[in-house]
Each structure stands twice: as structure tokens, then as C-alpha cells.
Amino acid sequence: MRRRKPARVMGPYKERNRWRVVVVENGRRQAIFLPTQEEAERLKTKTEKTLAAVASRKLGDVLAEWTAEKLQTGTVKPITVMHYTHLLTPFFGVYLERDLAVVTPRRAALLYQDIIEQPCRKTGQLRSVATQHGTLYLARKLYEHAVAKGYLRENPFAHIKRQGRPNVGKTQLRIDEARNFIDITIRYYEETRHPLAVGALVALMMGMRTGEVMDRAVRDLDNGGRLLWIDAGKTKNARRHLDVPDVLRPYLLELAKGKTPSEPLFGCGTTGKPRLRSTMWVFVQRMCARAGVPRVCTHSLRGLFATLAVQSGAVTHAVAASLGHGSFAMTQRHYAQPSAVANAATARVSGILEVPSAPSEDSLAPQVAAQLGALPPATLALLLRMAKGLTEAEPNTPAPT
């Protein structure tokens, strides 16, 4: 992308009985005609001052403008803006203090290659493919905003292709591990009355997002603790109300006791403000360590809920709705394990075809007892003698005829 020349004013030029001033901005030329040279000179001076005020658009200023516009229009939440800034600030680095146009297509490609190959300064580890893709997406959207505003002609990130394939889904606990996690977490709550212990159980047993758990107010617990309302969330499908499992109901009611309807259900942090989502992540990791199970994140608990819901035979659209998804495709791709979906499908097909299962010994016992009871006493005595003879015979001895 050829770097655009800065905006400028040329003239005035005399043309017969009038004077012409030419303004060049964003690659466009505009001619303005005035009757006298004095008026043309005044216009030129005024326009030059105006252009000088906006001649240099720092990339950091455009980033701030873009995120502020998203907040103003309600497109994203403040915490999402923080996430955008957290990703793009190290990505652009020193270029945030330089002119927007300094990022050419070649430089944009180098920036993307850097986040693929260079370890993260905070963790010392290479960034995940999902983080790489997300950062490229945000950089492209930022420059789309700049092009729409007329700051640039072209988007330097428009033709950069994503590299790598992100991992779909997260490691999930096994059923026995989940039971152990629940047992340890309940014990921890009963010992400490830490509200996040109940919050972790809500994420696992009700399939709620971390933000949905942390944003709940006391008034969201309804109908004597039997329902938990979610008025808004990550997507338009997040609005729903969920049945509270009986085992969680007394704990949630205890958390709500003595609080006003608007207070956070799971309490506040040490600053007196609602707890950050990261505190839930840290707490879940701590409970995993206590339970001696693999360390998973809160979102993984939500994924286990989806897997078990599908395995239980719940209708797919009902599982998706309980998770706040618009379709089961999202649930299947990112949450429920493929084997759970396949097994549930097999069970449903067998049910439709009415494929009988092999009878177990327990199911046969009542039938055999009923048939034996209907035999004449003499026949039953003969059968008993034959059975006794079989048990006393050697293993290779043929049965009596």
C-alpha cells in the first residue's frame, strides 16, 4: 500500500476574475473559487490550521476512538473493550504512538508473524492459535473502522490469511472426577462459607458461563430458590431462566439471606466491588487441586454439563437453550464431547427402531420362578434331584439322561 501524502492546501491561483484554492485530503482534490485574493488567502490560512489539527492520527488514538464508539453504540461491554485493548496493545507495540498509515500490508504481515513465533512476555509461552486468530481479527476490524472514517484508503490486514487450526473444546473431567470435585467443593463451602464454592457448583451443575455466574444478583434467585434468572449475557440467546438443582437450592438461599435484591448473589471482593471473573477461574483451579483431579477452567465445567446433558438423552435444542446457544451446532462444536453426541444418537435410533436389549439375569429371575412354581410337585422334585446330581458330578462327567 503506497503511503498517502499528508493533507495540504494549494493556491490561490488566479483564473480570470476569480481565485482558486485547492484542498487535497485523503487522496481527493477539491477546488474552491472565491471572488478576491484576500478571501482566498483567508480561506487557505483557516483550512491549513484545520488540517494541521488532524494531520497526524496516532494508531493509539484511533484504537481509543474505535473502542469508545463500540461502547457508545452498546455493541460490546466494558470488559470486552478491556480484552480488545489487552490483545492489541502488545500486538502493535511502538506503532501505537505513530501515524496510523505506518502499518503497511508488509508490516501488518510481519506483526502477525511475530505473534505466531514470539512467546508472550507475561507467560513465556507461545500464544494459542485461537489467540493469534482473535488478535488478527481485531486488528482487521480496527483498520476497517479507519477506512470507513476516511483515514486510509485500504486495510493493510485485509488479505492476511490466518495460520494454524485452533483447538476446539477444552479438557473435561470424567464423571467420577466431577463427583469428587463436587464433594470437595461442598465440604469447602461448609467449612469456610466461601460463596465462590457455590458459584463453581452452579457453573458445573447448571451449565452457566463464568460471567453469568458472577453477574447474578439476589433478585435473580426466584420462586423460593427454585429458579435462577439470566436477563442478559454474551449473546442474544443468553436470556433464560434455569431450574436450580435441589442440592444447590439451600446453599443459594443461604447466600441470598440478609442481602438486598440488587446485591451480588456471590458477594463482593476485597475492594467492595463485584468479584472479577478471573477470581472464579483461580478458585476452580484450587478446588481441582484439593480434589486431586486434572486442573480445568470454569468453562470446562460448563462443557461437562453439556456432555452429560446430551448423554442423558435430553433433546439437542433443549441442551442448546439451557446453555444460552442459538443452535445445537455451537454446543456440539465447542462443548459436548463428540462421543457423547454419537452415543446419544445411537440410543435414539435404537429407541426408534425398538431394538430389544439382551435380557439380564436379574430380569429373567422372576420369570423362571413363576414357571417353576407352576410345575407339578413330582416334576419339580425330579428337577431338583437332577440339579443336585449335576452339582455333585465331576466337571467332565456327562449329565444324567
C-alpha positions as CSV (number, residue, x, y, z in Angstrom):
1,M,0.0,0.0,0.0
2,R,1.5,3.3,-1.1
3,R,1.6,5.7,1.8
4,R,-0.7,8.6,1.3
5,K,0.7,12.2,1.2
6,P,-0.4,14.4,4.0
7,A,-3.4,16.8,3.5
8,R,-2.4,20.1,2.1
9,V,-3.8,23.4,0.6
10,M,-2.5,24.8,-2.7
11,G,-3.1,28.2,-4.2
12,P,-4.6,30.6,-4.5
13,Y,-4.5,30.6,-8.3
14,K,-5.9,33.5,-10.4
15,E,-8.4,32.4,-13.0
16,R,-9.9,35.4,-15.0
17,N,-12.0,37.3,-12.5
18,R,-11.8,34.9,-9.5
19,W,-9.3,33.0,-7.4
20,R,-9.0,29.2,-6.9
21,V,-7.9,27.3,-3.7
22,V,-7.2,23.6,-4.0
23,V,-7.6,21.3,-0.9
24,V,-6.1,17.8,-1.1
25,E,-7.2,15.4,1.7
26,N,-7.4,11.6,1.8
27,G,-6.4,11.4,-1.8
28,R,-9.2,13.7,-3.0
29,R,-8.9,17.1,-4.6
30,Q,-11.4,19.9,-4.1
31,A,-11.3,23.2,-5.8
32,I,-12.9,26.3,-4.1
33,F,-13.4,29.5,-6.0
34,L,-13.5,32.9,-4.4
35,P,-14.1,36.4,-5.8
36,T,-11.0,38.1,-4.3
37,Q,-7.4,37.2,-3.5
38,E,-7.8,38.4,0.1
39,E,-10.7,35.9,0.7
40,A,-8.8,33.1,-0.9
41,E,-5.8,33.8,1.3
42,R,-8.0,33.8,4.4
43,L,-9.6,30.5,3.4
44,K,-6.2,29.0,2.8
45,T,-4.9,30.0,6.2
46,K,-8.0,28.8,8.0
47,T,-8.0,25.4,6.1
48,E,-4.3,24.8,6.8
49,K,-4.9,25.3,10.6
50,T,-7.8,22.9,10.5
51,L,-5.8,20.2,8.6
52,A,-2.8,20.7,10.9
53,A,-5.0,19.7,13.9
54,V,-5.8,16.4,12.4
55,A,-2.8,15.8,10.2
56,S,-1.3,13.1,12.4
57,R,-3.7,10.4,13.6
58,K,-1.9,8.2,16.0
59,L,-2.8,4.5,15.9
60,G,-3.4,4.6,19.7
61,D,-5.9,7.4,19.3
62,V,-7.8,5.6,16.6
63,L,-7.9,2.5,18.8
64,A,-9.3,4.6,21.6
65,E,-11.9,6.1,19.2
66,W,-12.9,2.7,17.9
67,T,-13.4,1.2,21.3
68,A,-15.3,4.3,22.6
69,E,-17.6,4.1,19.6
70,K,-18.4,0.4,20.3
71,L,-19.2,1.3,23.9
72,Q,-21.4,4.2,22.9
73,T,-23.4,2.1,20.5
74,G,-23.7,-0.8,23.0
75,T,-22.0,-3.2,20.6
76,V,-19.7,-4.6,23.4
77,K,-19.4,-4.4,27.2
78,P,-16.7,-2.5,29.0
79,I,-15.0,-5.8,30.0
80,T,-14.8,-6.7,26.3
81,V,-13.2,-3.4,25.4
82,M,-10.6,-4.2,28.1
83,H,-10.0,-7.5,26.4
84,Y,-9.6,-5.8,23.0
85,T,-7.1,-3.4,24.4
86,H,-5.2,-6.2,26.2
87,L,-4.7,-8.0,22.9
88,L,-4.0,-5.1,20.6
89,T,-1.6,-3.1,22.8
90,P,1.2,-5.7,22.8
91,F,0.4,-6.6,19.2
92,F,1.0,-3.1,17.8
93,G,3.6,-2.1,20.4
94,V,5.6,1.1,19.5
95,Y,3.4,1.7,16.5
96,L,0.6,2.9,18.8
97,E,2.5,6.2,19.1
98,R,3.0,6.6,15.4
99,D,0.8,7.6,12.5
100,L,-1.9,5.2,11.5
101,A,-0.6,4.8,8.0
102,V,2.8,3.4,9.2
103,V,1.3,-0.1,9.3
104,T,1.6,-1.2,5.6
105,P,0.4,-4.6,4.3
106,R,4.0,-5.8,4.6
107,R,4.4,-4.5,8.2
108,A,1.0,-6.0,9.1
109,A,2.1,-9.4,7.9
110,L,5.3,-9.1,10.0
111,L,3.2,-8.2,13.0
112,Y,1.0,-11.2,12.6
113,Q,4.1,-13.5,12.1
114,D,5.6,-12.1,15.3
115,I,2.6,-13.1,17.5
116,I,2.9,-16.6,16.0
117,E,6.6,-17.0,16.6
118,Q,7.4,-14.8,19.6
119,P,6.5,-16.1,23.2
120,C,4.1,-14.0,25.2
121,R,6.1,-11.8,27.7
122,K,3.7,-12.5,30.5
123,T,3.7,-16.3,30.3
124,G,6.8,-17.0,28.3
125,Q,4.8,-19.4,26.2
126,L,3.7,-19.3,22.6
127,R,0.2,-17.9,22.1
128,S,-2.5,-20.3,21.3
129,V,-3.8,-20.4,17.7
130,A,-7.2,-19.1,18.9
131,T,-5.4,-16.0,20.4
132,Q,-3.5,-15.5,17.2
133,H,-6.7,-15.6,15.2
134,G,-8.5,-13.4,17.6
135,T,-5.8,-10.7,17.5
136,L,-5.7,-10.7,13.7
137,Y,-9.5,-10.4,13.6
138,L,-9.5,-7.4,15.9
139,A,-6.6,-5.7,14.0
140,R,-8.6,-6.1,10.8
141,K,-11.7,-4.6,12.4
142,L,-9.8,-1.7,13.8
143,Y,-8.5,-0.8,10.3
144,E,-11.9,-1.3,8.8
145,H,-13.0,1.4,11.1
146,A,-10.2,3.7,10.0
147,V,-11.1,3.1,6.3
148,A,-14.8,3.8,7.0
149,K,-13.8,7.1,8.6
150,G,-11.7,8.1,5.6
151,Y,-8.4,8.0,7.4
152,L,-7.0,5.4,4.9
153,R,-7.8,4.0,1.5
154,E,-7.0,0.4,2.2
155,N,-7.0,-2.0,5.1
156,P,-3.4,-3.4,5.5
157,F,-4.8,-6.5,7.2
158,A,-7.4,-7.3,4.6
159,H,-5.5,-10.0,2.7
160,I,-3.6,-11.7,5.6
161,K,-4.7,-15.3,5.9
162,R,-4.9,-17.0,9.3
163,Q,-2.4,-19.7,10.1
164,G,-2.9,-22.9,12.1
165,R,-6.1,-24.5,13.3
166,P,-7.4,-23.7,16.8
167,N,-8.2,-26.5,19.3
168,V,-12.0,-26.9,19.7
169,G,-13.2,-27.8,23.2
170,K,-11.5,-28.0,26.5
171,T,-10.3,-30.9,28.7
172,Q,-13.2,-32.1,30.7
173,L,-13.4,-34.0,34.0
174,R,-14.5,-37.6,34.0
175,I,-17.8,-38.4,35.8
176,D,-16.1,-39.8,38.9
177,E,-13.7,-36.9,38.9
178,A,-16.6,-34.5,38.7
179,R,-18.3,-36.2,41.7
180,N,-15.1,-35.9,43.7
181,F,-14.9,-32.2,42.7
182,I,-18.5,-31.6,43.9
183,D,-17.9,-33.4,47.2
184,I,-14.7,-31.5,47.9
185,T,-16.3,-28.1,46.9
186,I,-19.3,-28.7,49.1
187,R,-17.1,-29.6,52.1
188,Y,-15.0,-26.5,51.5
189,Y,-18.2,-24.3,51.5
190,E,-19.5,-25.9,54.7
191,E,-16.1,-25.2,56.3
192,T,-15.5,-21.7,55.0
193,R,-18.8,-20.4,53.7
194,H,-16.9,-19.1,50.7
195,P,-19.5,-18.0,48.1
196,L,-17.4,-19.0,45.1
197,A,-17.7,-22.6,46.1
198,V,-21.4,-22.4,45.4
199,G,-20.6,-20.5,42.2
200,A,-18.3,-23.2,40.9
201,L,-21.1,-25.8,41.5
202,V,-23.6,-23.6,39.7
203,A,-21.2,-23.5,36.7
204,L,-20.9,-27.3,36.7
205,M,-24.5,-28.3,37.5
206,M,-26.3,-25.6,35.6
207,G,-24.0,-25.0,32.6
208,M,-23.6,-21.3,33.2
209,R,-20.8,-19.1,31.8
210,T,-18.4,-17.6,34.3
211,G,-19.8,-14.1,33.7
212,E,-23.3,-15.3,34.1
213,V,-22.5,-16.7,37.5
214,M,-20.6,-13.7,38.7
215,D,-23.2,-11.2,37.4
216,R,-26.1,-12.7,39.3
217,A,-27.9,-10.5,41.8
218,V,-30.0,-11.7,44.7
219,R,-33.3,-10.9,42.9
220,D,-32.3,-13.4,40.1
221,L,-32.9,-16.2,42.6
222,D,-36.6,-16.7,42.3
223,N,-39.5,-18.9,43.4
224,G,-38.0,-19.9,46.7
225,G,-34.7,-20.7,45.2
226,R,-36.1,-22.9,42.5
227,L,-35.3,-20.7,39.6
228,L,-32.3,-18.6,38.6
229,W,-32.9,-15.8,36.1
230,I,-30.4,-14.6,33.5
231,D,-31.7,-11.4,31.9
232,A,-28.7,-10.8,29.6
233,G,-25.4,-12.2,28.7
234,K,-22.8,-12.8,26.0
235,T,-25.3,-13.3,23.2
236,K,-29.0,-12.6,22.5
237,N,-29.8,-16.2,23.3
238,A,-28.3,-15.9,26.8
239,R,-31.6,-14.6,28.3
240,R,-33.2,-17.5,30.1
241,H,-34.3,-18.9,33.4
242,L,-32.9,-22.2,34.8
243,D,-34.2,-24.7,37.3
244,V,-31.9,-24.9,40.3
245,P,-30.9,-28.5,41.3
246,D,-32.2,-29.4,44.7
247,V,-28.7,-29.9,46.1
248,L,-27.8,-26.3,45.3
249,R,-31.0,-24.7,46.5
250,P,-30.3,-24.4,50.2
251,Y,-26.8,-23.0,49.6
252,L,-28.1,-20.3,47.2
253,L,-30.8,-19.4,49.6
254,E,-28.2,-19.1,52.4
255,L,-26.1,-16.8,50.2
256,A,-29.1,-14.6,49.5
257,K,-30.2,-14.3,53.1
258,G,-30.0,-10.8,54.6
259,K,-29.0,-9.1,51.3
260,T,-30.9,-6.5,49.3
261,P,-32.3,-7.6,45.9
262,S,-29.7,-5.7,44.0
263,E,-26.6,-7.0,45.8
264,P,-24.4,-9.6,44.1
265,L,-25.5,-13.1,44.9
266,F,-21.9,-14.3,45.2
267,G,-20.7,-11.4,47.2
268,C,-18.0,-8.7,46.5
269,G,-14.3,-8.8,46.5
270,T,-11.9,-7.1,49.0
271,T,-12.4,-3.8,47.2
272,G,-16.2,-3.9,47.8
273,K,-16.9,-4.2,44.1
274,P,-18.3,-7.3,42.4
275,R,-15.7,-10.1,42.0
276,L,-13.8,-10.3,38.8
277,R,-14.3,-13.3,36.5
278,S,-10.6,-14.3,37.0
279,T,-11.3,-15.0,40.7
280,M,-13.7,-17.7,39.7
281,W,-11.0,-19.3,37.4
282,V,-8.4,-19.3,40.2
283,F,-10.9,-20.7,42.7
284,V,-11.9,-23.6,40.3
285,Q,-8.2,-24.4,39.8
286,R,-7.8,-24.5,43.6
287,M,-10.7,-26.9,44.1
288,C,-9.4,-29.2,41.4
289,A,-6.1,-29.3,43.2
290,R,-7.9,-30.1,46.5
291,A,-9.9,-32.9,44.8
292,G,-6.9,-34.4,43.1
293,V,-8.4,-34.1,39.7
294,P,-7.0,-32.5,36.5
295,R,-7.0,-28.7,36.7
296,V,-9.7,-27.4,34.4
297,C,-11.2,-23.9,33.9
298,T,-14.8,-22.8,34.7
299,H,-15.7,-23.0,31.0
300,S,-14.7,-26.7,31.1
301,L,-17.2,-27.3,33.8
302,R,-19.9,-25.8,31.5
303,G,-18.6,-28.2,28.8
304,L,-19.0,-31.2,31.1
305,F,-22.6,-30.1,31.8
306,A,-23.3,-30.1,28.0
307,T,-21.7,-33.5,27.6
308,L,-23.7,-35.1,30.4
309,A,-26.9,-33.4,29.3
310,V,-26.5,-34.9,25.8
311,Q,-25.6,-38.4,27.2
312,S,-28.7,-38.3,29.4
313,G,-30.9,-38.2,26.3
314,A,-32.0,-34.6,26.5
315,V,-33.3,-33.2,23.3
316,T,-30.5,-31.3,21.5
317,H,-32.3,-28.0,21.1
318,A,-33.1,-28.1,24.9
319,V,-29.4,-28.6,25.7
320,A,-28.5,-25.7,23.5
321,A,-31.2,-23.5,25.1
322,S,-30.1,-24.3,28.6
323,L,-26.6,-23.2,27.7
324,G,-27.8,-20.0,26.0
325,H,-26.9,-21.1,22.5
326,G,-29.0,-20.3,19.4
327,S,-28.4,-23.7,17.9
328,F,-27.1,-27.1,18.9
329,A,-24.3,-26.7,16.3
330,M,-22.5,-24.3,18.7
331,T,-23.0,-26.7,21.6
332,Q,-21.7,-29.7,19.6
333,R,-18.7,-27.8,18.3
334,H,-17.3,-26.2,21.4
335,Y,-18.9,-28.0,24.4
336,A,-20.3,-31.5,24.2
337,Q,-17.8,-34.3,23.5
338,P,-18.2,-36.0,20.1
339,S,-18.6,-39.4,21.7
340,A,-21.5,-38.1,23.8
341,V,-23.3,-36.8,20.7
342,A,-22.6,-40.1,18.9
343,N,-23.8,-42.3,21.8
344,A,-26.9,-40.2,22.2
345,A,-27.7,-40.5,18.5
346,T,-27.2,-44.3,18.7
347,A,-29.5,-44.6,21.7
348,R,-32.2,-42.5,20.0
349,V,-32.0,-44.6,16.8
350,S,-32.3,-47.8,18.8
351,G,-35.3,-46.4,20.6
352,I,-37.0,-45.5,17.3
353,L,-36.3,-49.0,15.8
354,E,-37.3,-50.6,19.1
355,V,-34.2,-52.8,19.1
356,P,-34.5,-55.1,22.2
357,S,-31.6,-55.5,24.5
358,A,-30.3,-58.8,25.8
359,P,-32.1,-59.8,29.0
360,S,-30.1,-59.7,32.2
361,E,-30.0,-62.4,34.8
362,D,-32.0,-60.1,37.2
363,S,-34.7,-59.6,34.7
364,L,-35.0,-63.4,34.0
365,A,-35.2,-64.5,37.6
366,P,-38.9,-63.5,38.2
367,Q,-39.9,-65.3,35.0
368,V,-38.1,-68.5,35.9
369,A,-39.5,-68.5,39.5
370,A,-43.0,-68.1,38.1
371,Q,-42.6,-71.0,35.6
372,L,-41.1,-73.3,38.3
373,G,-44.0,-72.5,40.7
374,A,-46.5,-73.7,38.0
375,L,-44.9,-77.2,37.7
376,P,-46.5,-80.2,39.4
377,P,-44.7,-81.2,42.7
378,A,-43.4,-84.5,41.3
379,T,-41.8,-82.8,38.3
380,L,-40.3,-80.1,40.5
381,A,-38.8,-82.8,42.8
382,L,-37.3,-84.6,39.8
383,L,-35.7,-81.4,38.6
384,L,-34.2,-80.7,42.0
385,R,-32.7,-84.2,42.1
386,M,-31.2,-83.7,38.6
387,A,-29.8,-80.3,39.6
388,K,-28.2,-81.9,42.7
389,G,-26.7,-84.6,40.6
390,L,-25.2,-82.0,38.3
391,T,-23.6,-80.1,41.1
392,E,-22.1,-83.2,42.7
393,A,-20.7,-84.6,39.4
394,E,-17.1,-84.0,38.3
395,P,-16.7,-81.2,35.7
396,N,-16.2,-83.7,32.9
397,T,-18.9,-86.1,34.0
398,P,-21.8,-86.2,31.4
399,A,-25.2,-85.1,32.8
400,P,-27.6,-87.9,33.6
401,T,-30.3,-88.6,31.0
